[in-house]
Amino acid sequence: MSDYNYETIKASVMQWYEKVLSESRNKDEIILSKNSDDALVIDFDFLNCIAQLSVTNSQYVPYQFVYFEAMDIEVTDLEDITPIYSFHDDDSMQKDEVIGALDEALLFCTNYKAK
C-alpha cells in the first residue's frame, strides 16, 4: 500500500516550505497564505514571475493533491497570460517525486528571465 495520502503529502510539503523559507534570503517572497485541514496554499514572489502552490484534498480538481503554477509578471496582454511553469501530482506518484518536482519548479522560477 502506498504511503501517499493527503495528510502525508501536506506534512511533507509543509516541511519543504519551512526548509525553503529558512534558506531564503528574502522571507517576504514566500507567503503561507492558508494552512487549514482542507488546504495548504503558499504564494511565491520571484524576480520575474509569481507562483502558487496548493495542496488540497478536494475531489473536484484535475490533480491528486498538489498543484504548482507560475506566471510571468511582465505579460501585459490578457490573451497572453498562460502559465510559464506548472506541475501537478497524480495517483501514481510518491512524496519524494513530488518534493523533487517542487525543487525543480522553485529552481525554474528563481532562474526565469522575462521575455
C-alpha positions as CSV (number, residue, x, y, z in Angstrom):
1,M,0.0,0.0,0.0
2,S,1.2,3.5,-0.9
3,D,2.2,6.0,1.8
4,Y,1.0,8.7,-0.5
5,N,-2.1,10.3,1.0
6,Y,-3.3,13.8,1.7
7,E,-2.0,14.0,5.3
8,T,1.4,12.7,4.4
9,I,1.9,14.9,1.4
10,K,0.6,18.0,3.2
11,A,3.0,17.4,6.0
12,S,5.9,16.8,3.6
13,V,5.1,20.0,1.6
14,M,4.9,21.9,4.9
15,Q,8.4,20.6,5.8
16,W,9.6,21.5,2.3
17,Y,8.2,25.1,2.7
18,E,9.9,25.5,6.1
19,K,13.2,24.4,4.6
20,V,12.8,26.7,1.6
21,L,11.9,29.6,3.9
22,S,14.9,29.0,6.1
23,E,17.2,29.1,3.1
24,S,15.6,32.1,1.5
25,R,17.4,35.4,1.6
26,N,14.2,37.4,1.4
27,K,11.4,36.0,3.6
28,D,8.9,38.4,2.1
29,E,9.0,36.4,-1.2
30,I,7.3,33.3,0.3
31,I,4.0,33.6,2.0
32,L,2.0,30.9,3.7
33,S,-1.5,32.1,2.6
34,K,-3.5,29.3,4.0
35,N,-2.9,26.3,6.3
36,S,-6.2,24.6,7.3
37,D,-7.4,21.0,7.4
38,D,-8.7,21.3,3.8
39,A,-5.8,23.2,2.1
40,L,-2.3,24.4,2.2
41,V,-1.6,27.4,0.0
42,I,1.9,29.0,-0.5
43,D,2.5,32.1,-2.7
44,F,5.9,32.9,-4.2
45,D,7.0,36.3,-5.5
46,F,10.1,35.8,-7.7
47,L,12.1,38.5,-9.6
48,N,10.3,37.8,-12.9
49,C,7.3,35.6,-12.0
50,I,4.8,34.8,-9.4
51,A,3.7,31.3,-8.4
52,Q,1.3,29.5,-6.2
53,L,1.5,26.0,-4.6
54,S,-1.7,24.4,-3.5
55,V,-2.2,21.2,-1.5
56,T,-5.8,20.3,-1.3
57,N,-8.0,17.3,-0.5
58,S,-10.7,18.3,-2.9
59,Q,-12.4,15.8,-5.2
60,Y,-13.2,18.4,-7.8
61,V,-9.7,19.2,-9.1
62,P,-7.8,17.6,-12.0
63,Y,-4.9,16.5,-9.8
64,Q,-4.4,14.3,-6.8
65,F,-3.4,16.7,-4.1
66,V,-0.6,19.1,-5.3
67,Y,-0.7,21.8,-7.9
68,F,2.1,24.4,-8.6
69,E,1.6,27.1,-11.2
70,A,3.9,30.1,-12.2
71,M,3.0,33.2,-14.3
72,D,5.3,35.8,-15.9
73,I,4.8,39.2,-14.3
74,E,5.7,41.1,-17.4
75,V,2.8,40.0,-19.5
76,T,0.5,42.9,-20.3
77,D,-1.9,41.4,-22.8
78,L,-4.6,39.4,-21.1
79,E,-4.7,37.0,-24.0
80,D,-1.0,36.1,-23.5
81,I,-1.5,35.2,-19.8
82,T,-0.6,31.5,-19.6
83,P,1.4,29.6,-17.1
84,I,5.2,29.6,-17.7
85,Y,5.5,26.5,-15.5
86,S,3.1,24.1,-13.9
87,F,3.2,20.8,-12.1
88,H,0.6,18.6,-10.6
89,D,0.8,15.2,-8.9
90,D,-1.2,12.1,-9.8
91,D,-2.2,8.9,-8.1
92,S,1.0,7.1,-9.3
93,M,3.4,9.5,-7.6
94,Q,5.2,9.2,-4.3
95,K,6.0,12.0,-2.0
96,D,9.8,12.1,-2.9
97,E,8.9,12.6,-6.5
98,V,6.6,15.5,-5.6
99,I,9.2,17.1,-3.4
100,G,11.8,16.7,-6.2
101,A,9.3,18.3,-8.7
102,L,8.8,21.2,-6.3
103,D,12.5,21.7,-6.0
104,E,12.7,21.8,-9.9
105,A,9.8,24.3,-10.0
106,L,11.5,26.5,-7.5
107,L,14.7,26.4,-9.4
108,F,13.0,27.2,-12.7
109,C,11.1,30.2,-11.2
110,T,14.3,31.5,-9.5
111,N,16.2,31.4,-12.8
112,Y,13.3,32.6,-15.0
113,K,14.0,35.6,-17.2
114,A,11.1,37.6,-18.7
115,K,11.0,37.6,-22.4
